[in-house]
Amino acid sequence: MFERIKRMLVKEYIQAIRDVRMRFFIFAMPVIQLFIFGYALTLDVKHISFAVCDLDKTLTSRVLIDSFRASEHFVFAGMSASASKASKLLDSGSADLLIIIEQDFSSRLKSGKGANVQIIIDGTESYAASIILKYSAKIITDFNADYLKQLKSKTGMRMPGVKLATRAWFNENLESKPYFIPGLLALVISLITVILTSMAIVREKEIGTIEQIMVTPIKPWEFILGKTVPFALVGFIDSVLVLLVARFWFDAPMRGSLLVLYLGIMLYLFAMLGIGLFVSTVCTTQQQAMITAFFFFLPFILLSGFMFPVRNMPMSVQYVTVLNPMRHLMTILRYNFLKGAGLRTLFDEMLALLLIGIGIFTLTIMRFKKTLK
């Protein structure tokens, strides 16, 4: 038994690494993808161009405008004499934000009546628009606080108010990279392992060696094990490479245990390799296997919580995501990286990955057994 498995492992290793292009695809491509996606995927909204229609033209209105110009998020796009001319900048895409200051802005503030500032935002990208609105509200709130402080020092008037102190845990600066980088690890590892394993048995069919395997005394589970171990090692090596890049290049925080992290990754590889091999037993050509693998891959991404929180999905869809291995790894990676969660906290995700892996490998062995008949 062990000799048969050993021969299968040697054959798979030779097939996987003898081609220079295949070695590049297996080991270099995941790192390159992490570099590209790590810089390209971000939820941070910067370089927001804004136009101003200042009908007041006083020192107070200029102070408000300068508050926007001093922000690292905003870029001044121009001043317009009328709201209609300023709106053309918004229509053409030259500005993302339009600020209209009313004519009696300063006088109303001094009289204590309160003044209005109109903020018009390009809502083409709804997420970016909501972030721009929050940035604008923060600047105006700070402007109000500074103005009331100056008014108190000049007039002695005491303005009651509530002082709000906020703090974000686990991602103190609310940056998107610490949120995205752990998820990218799952995507990169999955892409390589699923594609490679989905073509493992199909390749034997196409080159005609499957018939030779059928007449050997090797058992289905031994054949599947021989196909799995080499790709599991490839996935493990790739995970080490991308983790090193994530930690030392992107400075992703790793607050949890490496042992717990790699336990989760190995269980995930177990499940995903099973899915890839199952696809390989169903398909008859490598082209079919590639297309089928991508058919699984896209729903895995969308239903994993990588881009959209699972709790925001309909309850029926949330139940479906329980069968998605990528969802459980996303939780393991983010909780381990950002929160430092241990095995007790992540036990449910670990157990889910183990059960999914056992289930899919059982189906794969049963399916391959049928093809031997």
N, C-alpha and C positions, 0 to 999 in steps of 0.2 A: 504493500500500500504506500509506504513512505517513498519507495523508489519511484513509483508511478507519479506521485505528486511532485517529487523532486525534478523529474524529467520535464514535466509540464511547466514548472517554474523556470527552469533553464531556457526552455523554448520561448516562453513569453518574454523573458528579459532580453534575449537576443533579438527577437522581433521588435521590441520596443525601442531599443537604443542603438541598433546597428546603423540606422539612417541618421545622418547629420541633421537633416531638416526636422525629423521627428524629435530628436534631442532638443533642438531649439524650441519646438512647439511645446514640449512637455515641461521644460525647466525655465526657459527664458520668457516665454509668452505670459505666464501668470504675473511675473514681476513687472513686465512692460505694461500689462493691462492695469495693474494696481497703480502704477505711476500716472497713467493717462486718466483713469477714472478718479483717482484721488484728487487730482487738480481740477478735473472737469465737473464733477458732481459736487455741488455746493448749494446750500439753501441761503447762504449769506447774500444779502442784497446790498451792493455797493455802487458807487458812481451814479447816483440818482440825479439826473439833470432836472433842474427846476427853473421855471420862469416866474417873474413877479410883475404884478400890476399894482403899483403903489399909488393910490389916489390921494393918500394923506400927505406924503412927502414931508415928513417931520423927522426930528431926531429919534423919536420913539419908534416910528415905523422902520427907520434904517437900522436901529438896534435889533429889531426882530429879524430883519432880512440878514443882517450880519451873523445872527445866531445860526441860521441855516447854512450860510457860506462857511462858517467856521467848523461845521460838522464834517467828520471824515466820510460820512455817507453821501453827502450831497455835493453836486457840481453846478455852479451857476450857469444858466443857459441864456439869460438875457432879461432885460427890462422892457416892458411895453407900456405905452401910454393909455391903452384901453384894454378892457377884458376881452373884447372881440379879437384884437390883434394877438393877444397872448394865447388865446385858445387855438389859434392857427399853429402855434408851436407844438401844442398838444396833439392836434390832428395829424400833423406831419410826422410825428414821432421824434421831433427834435427835443422835446421835454417830456419827462414822465410825471411831473408835478407842476401845478399852477397855483400860485398863492395870490389871492386878491385881498388887498387891504383897503377897507372902506375910507371914505374921505374924512370923516370926523373921528378917526381911530384914536388919535392922541387926546383930543379934547374930552371924549367920553371916558377914557381911562382916568384922566385927572379929576373928572367930576364924580367918579365912583360909580357910574352907571354901567360900566362894562362895555367892551367893544367886540365886534365880530371880525373874524378872519376867515375867509372862504378858502378851503383847500379842495382842489379838483385834481383827481388822480386818474391816470390812464389805467382802466381796469381790464385791459386785454389779458394780462397775466394776473389772475385773481390772487394767487399766493403772494406775488411780489407787491401787489397793490395793498394788501393787508399789512405787510411789513412796512411799506412806505408810510402808511397811515399811522402806525405805531411810532415810527421815528419822528414824524411831524408832531404828533401829540406830545411826545416827550420834550421836544424842543420848546413848544409853546407853553407847556407846564413849567419848565425851568424859567422861561421868560416871565411868566406870571409871578413866580416866587421871587425872582430878582427885583421885579418892579414893585411888588408889595414891600419888600425889604427896604428899598430906596424911599418909598412913600412914607414908611414908618420913621425912618431916620430924619426925614425933612419935616414931617407934620406931627410926629408923635402919635399918630393913629395906630392902634393895635388891632391887627387883623387876625381873628381867630381862624384856626384851620387844623387839619389833620396831617401829621408828618408820617409818611409811609416809608418804611425801611424794608427792602426786598433782598432776598438772597436765593441764588440757584444752587442746588446741590448736584454733585456728580459731574456737571458741565458748567463750571462757574461763569464762564464768559458766553454761554449759550452759542457756541460755535457749531457749525454743521459738520466739520471734519471729524471730531471725536464721535459723532453720531453715525456718519457714513462709513468711515474706514473699517470698523468691525464688520459691517454689512458687506462691504466690498470683498473682504476675505472669503466670506461664504460664496459669493458669486464667482470669484476667480477660481476657487478650488473646485466648485461644482462644474463649471464649464469644462475644465480639463478632464476631470474624472468621468463624468457622464458620457462625454463624446468618445473618449477612448474605449470605455467598457461597452458602449452601445455597439461598437463595431468589432468587438473581440470575437464572438462566435460567428458573426456574419462573414468576417474575413476568411474563416476556415471554410465556410460554404462556398465562397466565391473562388478561392484558389484550389478547391477540391480536396483539401486535407481532412474534411469532416468525415468522409467515408473511411479513411484510415483510422480515425479515432473511434469510429463506431465498432470496428472489428477488434479493437484492443480490449483487454479485460478491465480497463479503467471504468470506474463507477461514475454515475452522473455527478454526485456530490464531490468526488475527487476532481473531476474535470472543472467544475465550477470553482472549487477552491484554488486550483491551479491558475485559473483565469483571474481570480480576485486578488490574490496576495501581491502580485507584481504591481497592479494598479493602486492597491492600497499603499504600497511603499512609495510610489510616485506621488500620490496625494499627500502623504505625510511629508515628503521632502518639499513639495510645493508649499505646504502650509508653513513649514519652517522658514522658507525664503520670504514669503509674503508677510509673515509676522515680524521678521527682522526689519523689513522695509517699513512696515507700519509703525514699529516702535522707534526706530532710530532715524528714519527720514522724515516721516510725518509727525513724529513725536506724539503718537497716540498713547494715552495713559493705559497702563496695565496694572490695575490695582488688585486683581485677584490672583489666585494660585495658578501657576503654569500647569500643574498636574491636573487640576480640574478642567482647565481650558483644553488640554490635549485629550483628555478623556472624552469630552464633548465632541471634539473634532474627529476622533477615531470612530465614535459611534455614528457620527454623521457620514463619514466615509463608508462605513459599513452599510448604511441605508442607501446612499446614493449609488454605490457600486452595484448593489442589488438591483436598483432600478435600471441602471445602464445594461446590466447583463440580461435582465428580463426583456428589455427592448431588443437586445441582440438575438434572443431566442425567437421573438415574434417575427422579425424582419428577415428578408431573404437576400437583400443587397445592402451594401454599405451606404448607398444614397438614401434608401428607405430608412436605415437606422439613423442617419444624420438628421433627416427631416423629423422623424419621430422623437428624437432626443430634444430637438428644439421645440417641438410641440409640448413636451412636458416642461421644458425649462422656463418658458415665458410665464405660464400660470404659477409656477413655483416662485418666481420673483415677485409677481404682483400680489400674491397671497401670502407673502412671507413677513410683511411688515417692514420691508426694506424702504419703501417710499411712503406707504400709507399705513398708519397704525391699525392693527387688526381690530382693536376695540371700536373703531369707527365704521367697520364693515357691518352689513346686516347680520343678524344673529345666525341665520341659516348658513351664510358664507363662513362665519367664524367656526362653526362646527366642521365644515369641510377643511379648513386650514389645519385642523388637528392632524390630518393625514399628510401634511406637507413637511418633510424633514427640514427644509430651509427655514421655516418659521421657528422651529425649536432651536436651531443653531443660531439664528439671529438673536434670540433671547439670551442664549448662553454667552455669546460673544459680547453683547452690549452690557449685560449684567456683570460679566467678569471684568471687562475693560474699564467700565465707568464706575460701577458700584463696588467692585471687589467681592461679588457674591460667591459663596462657597457651595459645596456639594449639597448641603441640606436645602438651600434655596432653589437650586437648579435640578433637584432630584426628579421632578415630574418631567422636565424636558429630556433628561438623560434616559429615563424609562421609556418615554414615547419614541425616541430614536431607536432604542434597542428593540422595541416591539415592532416598529415599522421595518427595521432591517431583517428581523427573523421572519416576518410575514412575507416580505418581498423575495427573500432568498428561498423560502419554501416554495413559493409559486414558480420561481425560476428553475429550481431543480425538478419540479413536477413537469414543467413545460419542456425542459430538455429531455426528460425521460420519455416523453411522448415522441419527440423527434427521433429518438433512437429506434423506435419500433417501425 
